[in-house]
Amino acid sequence: MFALLVAWLIILFVFLVFGDMLISVYYFFTRQYEKYTFLDTFLLGMCGVAMVVMLISFWWPTGFHALIFLLLVSVAYVLFRRKRIGDLLSQYANGFRKIPLTYRVLIIM
């Protein structure tokens, strides 16, 4: 059960980081700053990871090697953009604190 929780946390981390990467690329090309929610970032990251996995699967079979590769890319990005990730985490934490207690308990369950 613990391994399943760790796997889901790793996948959540990878999706959020890849979503932030795609948003950063969008900012770079358009020079327009827009605010994205947690869910927007997560869904963009899921689409970005799906594109990367599909491209990789043309040449190599995808398995845990792809997850390790994506995790290493995500960790490198977080180390490279520490301040931005810290700002995002504080923004998400503040948003989570604004949710009523009963909803927070339901989310955690």
WODAGI-V154138 format. One line per field, one symbol per residue. ss: DSSP state (2 for helix, 1 for strand, 0 for the rest). phi: phi as a letter, one per 40 degrees, with the letter a starting at -180 (. if undefined). burial: b if it has 24 or more other ideal C-beta (glycine too) atoms within 12 Angstrom, else e. A space follows every 10 residues. Layout:
ss: ???
phi: ???
burial: ???
This chain:
ss: 0222222222 2222222222 2222222222 0000000222 2222222222 2222222000 0002222222 2222222222 0222222222 2222222200 222222220
phi: .ccccccccc cccccccccc cccccccccb fbcbcbcdcc cccccccccc ccccccccbb ccaccccccc cccccccccc bdcccccccc cccccccccd dcccccccc
burial: eeeeeeeeee bebbbbbbbb bbbbeeeeee eeeeebebee bbebbbebbe ebbeeeeeee eeeeebeeeb bebbeebbee eeeebeebee ebeeeeeeee eeeeeeeee
